[in-house]
Amino acid sequence: MSKIKELRESAKKLEVEARGVLEGLSAETPKEEAAAANKKFDELMDQRDDLVKQADREERAEKAKQETEERAEREEREERESRRPGDSGQAHVPNENVSDEYREAFRQYLAAGADVSELDKEARAALRAGAQEYRTQTTGTGAQGGFLVPTTLANTINIAAAAHGPMMDGAISTEINLSSGAPFDLPKVDDTDEEADAHTEGDEPANDNSGDVVIGKTQLGAHALITPWIIWSFELAQDSTFGFEDLLGQLIGERLGRKGNKWLTVGTGAGEPMGFVTGAPVGHTAASAAALTFDDIIELEHSIDPAYRGGPKVRFQMHDQTVKLLRKIKDSNGRYVWSDGDVTKGVKPQLNGKPVSFNQAMAEVGASTKSIAFGDFAQYYVRKVGNPLIGVAREKYFPNLGIAGVHRIDGAPAHLKAIKTLQMAA
């Protein structure tokens, strides 16, 4: 049995056990017994959530590995095609082991205290093949500055970032990745209230400006995210034999993912992205400051125009603690409105039949907080500039090494009607 399947089946067992705890309660259940049952339910579901998250991470890593292998096979096939007789010119022969050589060269680079001159000719060539040199007068790390290594680590960093923030995941929002950080104009138009006219034979279309389309725009820039320096022991670099890039990519990706997700969720738009919570109007205000009802969910859903309720990226987003409250709500027929999906098949959690993204940047349920968002997140645009970069500082932390990551992003909603929030009572 694969590790992913084992994790999902274990999570499913915990889910069934937790359901059984609540199903045994009734209106006649003593208060203390009900409280103990609710506590047991929460503990079991927390354990289940941890297993699901672990399975999701393993699944993403497996997918990334598969994509890397498929890309390598494709490149090898193209290389063989380029050598066939009849091709014009001399075929370019790439280094088929550039990935493996690069990983080893990067390990040697760190073990040498980030001193490129200590590497042999082959290692320097491999490092140059997968890296970019970055020179700046403001790093304070000597004439060379940091040594950036985007190529091999980009996949690991992006996967880790997405795992720790749904808005950093291109499967949630609409992602635009450009090589330049120049301002990008995002057109905005909402035509959901307009319709055609009935036509009478011989008449001409109306020419009274009633059909004019107002097209606005939002300008997306490139705000820089940068992690604090991670201090890396040179003894550990010299004495360890495991792959540094995977661990570093995970650390950098998690930090960029958390901050990037926070920006794209609750950013103010002033010197940072306009988060979807900040930019979205309130679709419904709950009657309570501390409790949610099924009616609140229905009201929020129907505050969204039907044109924006049927797309593949339509979903709820909320904090994990809000999820805990919703798991206990039943509809008028006594059925739970929350569904954990089928963890054995990778089916995501759902609320009233719609997917849910756990977003820890959103506010928990409390007075006046915007605790739930719903809508078509394809109408929220995330702009990224290339891949994340990693810089290694040598002199600054000598004899240890300093490692930091940087990424440039921006984001904004394209249509105000597409995403709305549920706000708790004051």
Buried (B, 14 or more C-beta within 10 A) or exposed (E): EEEBBEBBBBBBEBBEBBBEBBEEEEEEEEEEEBEEBBEBBBEBBEBBBEBBBBBBBBBBBEEBEEEEEEEEEEEEEEBEEBEEEEEEEEEEEEEEEBBEBBBBBBBBBBBBBBEBEEBEEEBBBBBEBBBEEBEEEEBEBEEBBBBBBBBBBBBBBBBBBBBBBBBBBEEBBBBBEBEEBEEBEBEBEBEEEEEEEEEEEEEEEEEEEEEEEEEEEBEBBBBEBBBEBBEBEBEEBEEBEEBBBBEBBBBBBBBBBBBBBBBBBBBEBEEBBBBBBBBBEEBBBBEEEEEBEBBBBBBBBEBBBEBBBEBEBBBBBBBEBBBBBBBBBEEEEEEBBBBBBEBBEBEBBBBBEBBBBBBBBBBBBEEEBBBBBBBBBBBBBBBBBBBBBBBBBBBBBBEBBBBBBBBBBBBBBBBBBBBBBBBBEE
